[in-house]
Structure formats: structure tokens, C-alpha cells
Amino acid sequence: MRKTVKYALLVTGVFILFTMPLTVPYFKSSAQYSMFNSDWDGISKFAGLLYREGKEPVPLLGPLDSYELSGGTLMIVGPDVDYTPEEIEAIKRFVEDGNTLFISDDFGTANQILRGLNVPMGISEYPLRDFFYEIDDRFLITVRITDPVLGRGVDKVITNDPSAVIVTRKGEVYTSGTAMINFHRRPYPILAMTRYGKGRIIVLADPDILSNNLFDQNYPFLRNLVNYIPGPVYIDEGHHSDFNLYTQGTITIRRVLPKDSAQKILFLLGLLVIVYEFGMLRYLRKPFGFIVKRIIGGEDSLEEIALKLAEENGWDKKEVLEMLKSLGD
């Protein structure tokens, strides 16, 4: 085969490798606060942010005590199905071992977990109201963030019919001093954290902060929140009563090689062709042999060292010798 044809096939193969389509699995659900729900009340955008930040979102579709969770964060968002004593015990072990439990809820069943863990915090059963809001009094604005990590570059967090965290210590994100729950007016924490064993428990009193509906408005805060928790992030999907994967399949992603990347690939291929055509590979034999000797040790010849490596690793000795011979041609 002529060299021109060989090089043309080489270039074509490389470009096919870098531009061939990718097939990835695709799931969709209509359950509220599901990572598979891409509508306004889902948290698919937040799950995507976790993925982009390297926190690896992992859905949990069954009972929590049926999983062996090791490291990271267990995220529970807007649950409305009760947790069994076995599940609460599994959550307790997970946090005590030094991991993070993140609960985001307002009027759901998350208090059942907090009571089961016997922690000094809970979520109010009454709605929160304030004079500081956007659009209408459902979309309240938090005005004070005491944690420097969560507050970096954030001037406000927008909520949607939130509750508040009832704690015996200070929180990390607060409403204004005019906020009111059941006619009691004072600053209320929206997010609070407490240590538990070797780990920690974080409670956010409004799951809508994570929703697709408020994702863009709350992006600076959500980005900080993602950096606040360790990965991987296990997301509890099994405690949404309406959870249903109504679409399951695959989608095809077509890739286009950017112009600058294509130029770099062509340059490297051209450089390899020049090195090969001008016989410059023979000059690499001595440096290559020296490196191998330094790594392996001894005064054996390059051929003897290669044969020893072939024998130890089960390689074909004939092919190894032919490869060395080609370097010296």
C-alpha cells in the first residue's frame, strides 16, 4: 500500500475517533424534587451542577438500608414517604462515620429523620412570612449569610413558601428581622448545620431553593453549596410517593471537533510522520535503553532486558525483539 494512502487512512481514523457520536442513557420523571425531572419543580439543573463540579450525583431508588454508602453526602430533598427504623439507623451510621447528611424540606417528612437521630434541630410546621420578597410574598428573600463559604459572591437567596429551621444554636443563612412564624417575629434561619458523630447534618428549610424554577436566581448560592458538601452525592429518590421513570432510553450526542483542536492533532500527526520518514527513531534507541536500565538496574543489554520483561509479563518475545529492531532501522 502506498505511503500516501496509509497516512490518509491514519488521519481519517483519528478524526473519526474524535468526532464519532456518543450514546448515553436517558431517564425522565415527573416527580417533584426529582433529579430526573427537568420541569420547573424538578432539581435536574442542580444535579447537573453537581456533575459539572465533580460531585457525581448518584440516585437511590430503593430503601436506604439496602445500600452500602461509603463516603460523600446523602441528600434528601422534599420527601413525603415515611422512613423505616432500619433506614434511620442506616442514616445514623453513615453520618457518624464522618459523612454529610443534607436535608432540604419544608412541610414533608424530614422531621421524622431528625427526631430519629435525636438532633437539636427541626423544621417548623408553620409557613414563614416576611416583608422582603420578590413578585409576591411567597418568594421571600434571605438577607444574611453568616458562613463565609456559602456567602461568597451571594447577595440574596430566593425561596418559595419556605419554612424555617428551629435550632438551639446559630444558623448559617437567615431571613430579615421582620420575618414571622405563627405570629412570632424575629430573624429565622433558613439553613443550619450541626455536628453529629464524626460527620455533620445540614438542614435547608425550603427544597424549592434547589428547584429548576429558582436555579438561575440562586445559582451563586447553589454553586457555593455544591462546594460546601463532599461527593459523591447520593440523592434519595425512593421517598417521593409519585416517583416514576416514565421515559427510559438513550440519546445520541454528536461531537464536533473544534478548529483549533483539529489543527493541533494535524500538527502532531505531521510531526510523527516526519520523525518516522527521516529515520529519527533510531536515535531514540540509546536514550530509551538508558532509561530502561535506570529503571530496572543491571548491565544487561537492551535485548536481554526486553526478553526478561517479556518473560515476566507473558509477552511474545519475537514481537518484542522485532519492535526493538524497528527502532534501530
Contacts in CASP RR format, 6 or more apart in sequence:
PFRMAT RR
TARGET T0000
AUTHOR 0000-0000-0000
METHOD contacts of the structure
MODEL  1
MRKTVKYALLVTGVFILFTMPLTVPYFKSSAQYSMFNSDWDGISKFAGLL
YREGKEPVPLLGPLDSYELSGGTLMIVGPDVDYTPEEIEAIKRFVEDGNT
LFISDDFGTANQILRGLNVPMGISEYPLRDFFYEIDDRFLITVRITDPVL
GRGVDKVITNDPSAVIVTRKGEVYTSGTAMINFHRRPYPILAMTRYGKGR
IIVLADPDILSNNLFDQNYPFLRNLVNYIPGPVYIDEGHHSDFNLYTQGT
ITIRRVLPKDSAQKILFLLGLLVIVYEFGMLRYLRKPFGFIVKRIIGGED
SLEEIALKLAEENGWDKKEVLEMLKSLGD
7 273 0 8 1.000
10 269 0 8 1.000
11 266 0 8 1.000
11 269 0 8 1.000
14 265 0 8 1.000
14 269 0 8 1.000
15 257 0 8 1.000
15 262 0 8 1.000
15 265 0 8 1.000
18 255 0 8 1.000
18 257 0 8 1.000
18 261 0 8 1.000
18 265 0 8 1.000
19 255 0 8 1.000
19 256 0 8 1.000
19 257 0 8 1.000
20 255 0 8 1.000
21 252 0 8 1.000
21 253 0 8 1.000
21 254 0 8 1.000
21 255 0 8 1.000
22 252 0 8 1.000
22 253 0 8 1.000
22 255 0 8 1.000
23 250 0 8 1.000
23 251 0 8 1.000
23 252 0 8 1.000
23 253 0 8 1.000
24 250 0 8 1.000
24 251 0 8 1.000
24 253 0 8 1.000
25 248 0 8 1.000
25 249 0 8 1.000
25 250 0 8 1.000
26 247 0 8 1.000
26 248 0 8 1.000
26 249 0 8 1.000
26 250 0 8 1.000
26 251 0 8 1.000
27 36 0 8 1.000
27 245 0 8 1.000
27 247 0 8 1.000
27 248 0 8 1.000
27 249 0 8 1.000
28 36 0 8 1.000
28 37 0 8 1.000
28 38 0 8 1.000
28 245 0 8 1.000
28 246 0 8 1.000
28 247 0 8 1.000
28 248 0 8 1.000
29 36 0 8 1.000
29 37 0 8 1.000
29 237 0 8 1.000
29 243 0 8 1.000
29 244 0 8 1.000
29 245 0 8 1.000
29 246 0 8 1.000
30 37 0 8 1.000
30 39 0 8 1.000
30 242 0 8 1.000
30 244 0 8 1.000
30 246 0 8 1.000
31 37 0 8 1.000
31 42 0 8 1.000
31 237 0 8 1.000
31 240 0 8 1.000
31 242 0 8 1.000
31 243 0 8 1.000
31 244 0 8 1.000
32 41 0 8 1.000
32 42 0 8 1.000
32 78 0 8 1.000
32 240 0 8 1.000
32 242 0 8 1.000
33 41 0 8 1.000
33 42 0 8 1.000
33 43 0 8 1.000
33 77 0 8 1.000
33 78 0 8 1.000
33 207 0 8 1.000
33 210 0 8 1.000
33 211 0 8 1.000
33 240 0 8 1.000
34 42 0 8 1.000
34 43 0 8 1.000
34 44 0 8 1.000
34 237 0 8 1.000
34 240 0 8 1.000
34 243 0 8 1.000
35 42 0 8 1.000
35 43 0 8 1.000
35 44 0 8 1.000
35 46 0 8 1.000
35 47 0 8 1.000
35 57 0 8 1.000
35 59 0 8 1.000
35 235 0 8 1.000
35 237 0 8 1.000
36 44 0 8 1.000
36 59 0 8 1.000
36 237 0 8 1.000
36 245 0 8 1.000
37 43 0 8 1.000
37 44 0 8 1.000
37 212 0 8 1.000
38 44 0 8 1.000
38 212 0 8 1.000
39 212 0 8 1.000
40 211 0 8 1.000
40 212 0 8 1.000
40 213 0 8 1.000
41 211 0 8 1.000
41 212 0 8 1.000
41 213 0 8 1.000
42 211 0 8 1.000
42 212 0 8 1.000
43 77 0 8 1.000
43 207 0 8 1.000
43 210 0 8 1.000
43 211 0 8 1.000
43 212 0 8 1.000
44 212 0 8 1.000
45 212 0 8 1.000
45 215 0 8 1.000
46 210 0 8 1.000
46 211 0 8 1.000
46 212 0 8 1.000
46 215 0 8 1.000
46 222 0 8 1.000
47 57 0 8 1.000
47 235 0 8 1.000
48 57 0 8 1.000
49 222 0 8 1.000
49 223 0 8 1.000
49 226 0 8 1.000
50 56 0 8 1.000
50 57 0 8 1.000
50 226 0 8 1.000
50 233 0 8 1.000
51 57 0 8 1.000
53 223 0 8 1.000
53 226 0 8 1.000
53 227 0 8 1.000
54 231 0 8 1.000
55 73 0 8 1.000
55 226 0 8 1.000
55 229 0 8 1.000
55 230 0 8 1.000
55 231 0 8 1.000
55 232 0 8 1.000
55 233 0 8 1.000
56 231 0 8 1.000
56 232 0 8 1.000
56 233 0 8 1.000
57 232 0 8 1.000
57 233 0 8 1.000
57 235 0 8 1.000
58 232 0 8 1.000
58 233 0 8 1.000
58 234 0 8 1.000
58 235 0 8 1.000
59 234 0 8 1.000
59 235 0 8 1.000
59 237 0 8 1.000
60 67 0 8 1.000
60 234 0 8 1.000
60 235 0 8 1.000
60 236 0 8 1.000
60 237 0 8 1.000
60 238 0 8 1.000
61 237 0 8 1.000
61 238 0 8 1.000
61 243 0 8 1.000
62 237 0 8 1.000
62 238 0 8 1.000
63 84 0 8 1.000
63 86 0 8 1.000
63 87 0 8 1.000
63 238 0 8 1.000
64 74 0 8 1.000
64 83 0 8 1.000
64 87 0 8 1.000
64 90 0 8 1.000
64 91 0 8 1.000
64 236 0 8 1.000
65 84 0 8 1.000
65 86 0 8 1.000
65 87 0 8 1.000
65 89 0 8 1.000
65 90 0 8 1.000
67 90 0 8 1.000
67 234 0 8 1.000
69 90 0 8 1.000
69 94 0 8 1.000
69 99 0 8 1.000
69 234 0 8 1.000
71 94 0 8 1.000
71 97 0 8 1.000
71 98 0 8 1.000
71 99 0 8 1.000
71 230 0 8 1.000
71 231 0 8 1.000
71 232 0 8 1.000
72 99 0 8 1.000
72 100 0 8 1.000
72 229 0 8 1.000
72 230 0 8 1.000
72 231 0 8 1.000
72 232 0 8 1.000
72 233 0 8 1.000
72 234 0 8 1.000
73 99 0 8 1.000
73 100 0 8 1.000
73 101 0 8 1.000
73 102 0 8 1.000
73 229 0 8 1.000
73 230 0 8 1.000
73 231 0 8 1.000
73 232 0 8 1.000
73 233 0 8 1.000
73 234 0 8 1.000
74 91 0 8 1.000
74 94 0 8 1.000
74 95 0 8 1.000
74 99 0 8 1.000
74 100 0 8 1.000
74 101 0 8 1.000
74 102 0 8 1.000
74 234 0 8 1.000
74 236 0 8 1.000
75 102 0 8 1.000
75 104 0 8 1.000
75 229 0 8 1.000
75 233 0 8 1.000
75 234 0 8 1.000
75 235 0 8 1.000
75 236 0 8 1.000
76 101 0 8 1.000
76 102 0 8 1.000
76 103 0 8 1.000
76 104 0 8 1.000
76 105 0 8 1.000
76 110 0 8 1.000
76 113 0 8 1.000
76 236 0 8 1.000
76 239 0 8 1.000
77 104 0 8 1.000
77 105 0 8 1.000
77 207 0 8 1.000
77 210 0 8 1.000
77 235 0 8 1.000
77 236 0 8 1.000
78 104 0 8 1.000
78 105 0 8 1.000
78 106 0 8 1.000
78 108 0 8 1.000
78 110 0 8 1.000
78 207 0 8 1.000
78 240 0 8 1.000
79 105 0 8 1.000
79 108 0 8 1.000
79 109 0 8 1.000
79 110 0 8 1.000
79 236 0 8 1.000
79 239 0 8 1.000
79 240 0 8 1.000
80 108 0 8 1.000
80 109 0 8 1.000
80 239 0 8 1.000
80 240 0 8 1.000
80 241 0 8 1.000
81 109 0 8 1.000
81 238 0 8 1.000
81 239 0 8 1.000
81 240 0 8 1.000
81 241 0 8 1.000
82 109 0 8 1.000
82 112 0 8 1.000
83 91 0 8 1.000
83 109 0 8 1.000
83 112 0 8 1.000
83 113 0 8 1.000
83 239 0 8 1.000
88 112 0 8 1.000
88 113 0 8 1.000
88 116 0 8 1.000
88 117 0 8 1.000
91 101 0 8 1.000
91 113 0 8 1.000
91 117 0 8 1.000
92 116 0 8 1.000
92 117 0 8 1.000
94 101 0 8 1.000
95 101 0 8 1.000
95 117 0 8 1.000
95 196 0 8 1.000
95 197 0 8 1.000
95 199 0 8 1.000
95 200 0 8 1.000
95 201 0 8 1.000
96 196 0 8 1.000
96 197 0 8 1.000
96 198 0 8 1.000
96 199 0 8 1.000
97 198 0 8 1.000
97 199 0 8 1.000
98 197 0 8 1.000
98 198 0 8 1.000
98 199 0 8 1.000
98 200 0 8 1.000
99 199 0 8 1.000
99 230 0 8 1.000
100 199 0 8 1.000
100 200 0 8 1.000
100 201 0 8 1.000
100 202 0 8 1.000
100 229 0 8 1.000
100 230 0 8 1.000
101 113 0 8 1.000
101 196 0 8 1.000
101 200 0 8 1.000
101 201 0 8 1.000
101 202 0 8 1.000
102 202 0 8 1.000
102 204 0 8 1.000
102 229 0 8 1.000
102 233 0 8 1.000
103 110 0 8 1.000
103 113 0 8 1.000
103 114 0 8 1.000
103 201 0 8 1.000
103 202 0 8 1.000
103 203 0 8 1.000
103 204 0 8 1.000
104 110 0 8 1.000
104 203 0 8 1.000
104 204 0 8 1.000
104 205 0 8 1.000
104 206 0 8 1.000
104 207 0 8 1.000
104 209 0 8 1.000
104 210 0 8 1.000
105 111 0 8 1.000
105 123 0 8 1.000
105 163 0 8 1.000
105 203 0 8 1.000
105 204 0 8 1.000
105 205 0 8 1.000
105 207 0 8 1.000
106 123 0 8 1.000
106 161 0 8 1.000
106 162 0 8 1.000
106 163 0 8 1.000
106 205 0 8 1.000
106 206 0 8 1.000
106 207 0 8 1.000
106 208 0 8 1.000
107 123 0 8 1.000
107 125 0 8 1.000
107 127 0 8 1.000
107 163 0 8 1.000
108 123 0 8 1.000
109 239 0 8 1.000
110 123 0 8 1.000
110 203 0 8 1.000
111 122 0 8 1.000
111 123 0 8 1.000
111 125 0 8 1.000
114 121 0 8 1.000
114 122 0 8 1.000
114 123 0 8 1.000
114 201 0 8 1.000
114 203 0 8 1.000
117 196 0 8 1.000
117 201 0 8 1.000
119 194 0 8 1.000
119 196 0 8 1.000
119 201 0 8 1.000
120 167 0 8 1.000
120 168 0 8 1.000
120 169 0 8 1.000
120 194 0 8 1.000
121 165 0 8 1.000
121 166 0 8 1.000
121 167 0 8 1.000
121 168 0 8 1.000
121 192 0 8 1.000
121 194 0 8 1.000
121 201 0 8 1.000
121 203 0 8 1.000
122 165 0 8 1.000
122 166 0 8 1.000
122 167 0 8 1.000
122 203 0 8 1.000
123 163 0 8 1.000
123 164 0 8 1.000
123 165 0 8 1.000
123 166 0 8 1.000
123 203 0 8 1.000
123 205 0 8 1.000
124 163 0 8 1.000
124 164 0 8 1.000
124 165 0 8 1.000
124 166 0 8 1.000
124 181 0 8 1.000
124 188 0 8 1.000
124 205 0 8 1.000
125 163 0 8 1.000
126 163 0 8 1.000
126 181 0 8 1.000
126 182 0 8 1.000
127 161 0 8 1.000
127 162 0 8 1.000
127 163 0 8 1.000
127 181 0 8 1.000
128 140 0 8 1.000
128 159 0 8 1.000
128 162 0 8 1.000
128 163 0 8 1.000
128 164 0 8 1.000
128 175 0 8 1.000
128 179 0 8 1.000
128 180 0 8 1.000
128 181 0 8 1.000
128 188 0 8 1.000
128 205 0 8 1.000
129 137 0 8 1.000
129 140 0 8 1.000
129 179 0 8 1.000
129 180 0 8 1.000
129 181 0 8 1.000
130 137 0 8 1.000
130 140 0 8 1.000
130 141 0 8 1.000
130 175 0 8 1.000
130 176 0 8 1.000
130 178 0 8 1.000
130 179 0 8 1.000
130 180 0 8 1.000
131 176 0 8 1.000
131 178 0 8 1.000
132 140 0 8 1.000
132 141 0 8 1.000
132 143 0 8 1.000
132 175 0 8 1.000
132 176 0 8 1.000
132 178 0 8 1.000
133 139 0 8 1.000
133 140 0 8 1.000
133 141 0 8 1.000
134 141 0 8 1.000
134 158 0 8 1.000
138 160 0 8 1.000
138 161 0 8 1.000
139 158 0 8 1.000
139 159 0 8 1.000
139 160 0 8 1.000
140 158 0 8 1.000
140 159 0 8 1.000
140 162 0 8 1.000
140 175 0 8 1.000
140 179 0 8 1.000
141 156 0 8 1.000
141 157 0 8 1.000
141 158 0 8 1.000
141 159 0 8 1.000
141 176 0 8 1.000
142 156 0 8 1.000
142 157 0 8 1.000
142 159 0 8 1.000
142 173 0 8 1.000
142 174 0 8 1.000
142 175 0 8 1.000
142 190 0 8 1.000
143 156 0 8 1.000
143 174 0 8 1.000
143 175 0 8 1.000
143 176 0 8 1.000
144 173 0 8 1.000
144 174 0 8 1.000
144 175 0 8 1.000
144 176 0 8 1.000
144 187 0 8 1.000
145 151 0 8 1.000
145 154 0 8 1.000
145 157 0 8 1.000
145 172 0 8 1.000
145 173 0 8 1.000
145 174 0 8 1.000
145 221 0 8 1.000
146 170 0 8 1.000
146 171 0 8 1.000
146 172 0 8 1.000
146 173 0 8 1.000
146 174 0 8 1.000
147 172 0 8 1.000
147 173 0 8 1.000
147 193 0 8 1.000
147 228 0 8 1.000
149 224 0 8 1.000
149 227 0 8 1.000
149 228 0 8 1.000
150 172 0 8 1.000
150 173 0 8 1.000
150 191 0 8 1.000
150 221 0 8 1.000
150 224 0 8 1.000
150 225 0 8 1.000
150 228 0 8 1.000
151 221 0 8 1.000
151 224 0 8 1.000
152 224 0 8 1.000
153 220 0 8 1.000
153 224 0 8 1.000
154 220 0 8 1.000
154 221 0 8 1.000
154 224 0 8 1.000
157 173 0 8 1.000
157 190 0 8 1.000
157 209 0 8 1.000
157 218 0 8 1.000
157 221 0 8 1.000
158 209 0 8 1.000
158 214 0 8 1.000
158 217 0 8 1.000
158 218 0 8 1.000
159 190 0 8 1.000
159 206 0 8 1.000
159 208 0 8 1.000
159 209 0 8 1.000
159 214 0 8 1.000
160 206 0 8 1.000
160 208 0 8 1.000
160 209 0 8 1.000
160 211 0 8 1.000
160 213 0 8 1.000
160 214 0 8 1.000
161 206 0 8 1.000
161 208 0 8 1.000
162 190 0 8 1.000
162 205 0 8 1.000
162 206 0 8 1.000
162 208 0 8 1.000
162 209 0 8 1.000
163 181 0 8 1.000
163 205 0 8 1.000
163 206 0 8 1.000
164 175 0 8 1.000
164 179 0 8 1.000
164 181 0 8 1.000
164 188 0 8 1.000
164 189 0 8 1.000
164 190 0 8 1.000
164 205 0 8 1.000
165 171 0 8 1.000
165 188 0 8 1.000
165 189 0 8 1.000
165 190 0 8 1.000
165 191 0 8 1.000
165 192 0 8 1.000
165 203 0 8 1.000
165 204 0 8 1.000
165 205 0 8 1.000
167 189 0 8 1.000
167 192 0 8 1.000
167 194 0 8 1.000
169 192 0 8 1.000
169 194 0 8 1.000
170 189 0 8 1.000
170 192 0 8 1.000
171 189 0 8 1.000
171 191 0 8 1.000
171 192 0 8 1.000
171 193 0 8 1.000
172 189 0 8 1.000
172 191 0 8 1.000
172 192 0 8 1.000
172 193 0 8 1.000
173 189 0 8 1.000
173 190 0 8 1.000
173 191 0 8 1.000
174 187 0 8 1.000
174 188 0 8 1.000
174 189 0 8 1.000
174 190 0 8 1.000
175 187 0 8 1.000
175 188 0 8 1.000
175 189 0 8 1.000
175 190 0 8 1.000
176 187 0 8 1.000
177 185 0 8 1.000
177 186 0 8 1.000
177 187 0 8 1.000
178 185 0 8 1.000
179 185 0 8 1.000
179 186 0 8 1.000
179 187 0 8 1.000
179 188 0 8 1.000
181 188 0 8 1.000
189 205 0 8 1.000
190 204 0 8 1.000
190 205 0 8 1.000
190 206 0 8 1.000
190 209 0 8 1.000
191 202 0 8 1.000
191 203 0 8 1.000
191 204 0 8 1.000
191 205 0 8 1.000
192 202 0 8 1.000
192 203 0 8 1.000
193 200 0 8 1.000
193 201 0 8 1.000
193 202 0 8 1.000
193 203 0 8 1.000
194 200 0 8 1.000
194 201 0 8 1.000
195 201 0 8 1.000
202 228 0 8 1.000
202 229 0 8 1.000
204 210 0 8 1.000
208 214 0 8 1.000
209 218 0 8 1.000
209 221 0 8 1.000
209 222 0 8 1.000
210 222 0 8 1.000
215 222 0 8 1.000
237 243 0 8 1.000
257 265 0 8 1.000
274 280 0 8 1.000
275 281 0 8 1.000
279 329 0 8 1.000
281 326 0 8 1.000
281 327 0 8 1.000
281 328 0 8 1.000
281 329 0 8 1.000
282 327 0 8 1.000
282 328 0 8 1.000
282 329 0 8 1.000
284 327 0 8 1.000
285 302 0 8 1.000
285 324 0 8 1.000
285 327 0 8 1.000
285 328 0 8 1.000
288 302 0 8 1.000
288 327 0 8 1.000
289 302 0 8 1.000
289 305 0 8 1.000
292 302 0 8 1.000
292 305 0 8 1.000
292 306 0 8 1.000
293 299 0 8 1.000
293 300 0 8 1.000
293 302 0 8 1.000
293 305 0 8 1.000
296 305 0 8 1.000
296 308 0 8 1.000
296 309 0 8 1.000
300 308 0 8 1.000
302 324 0 8 1.000
303 321 0 8 1.000
303 324 0 8 1.000
306 320 0 8 1.000
306 321 0 8 1.000
306 324 0 8 1.000
307 317 0 8 1.000
307 320 0 8 1.000
307 321 0 8 1.000
309 315 0 8 1.000
309 320 0 8 1.000
310 316 0 8 1.000
310 317 0 8 1.000
310 320 0 8 1.000
311 317 0 8 1.000
END
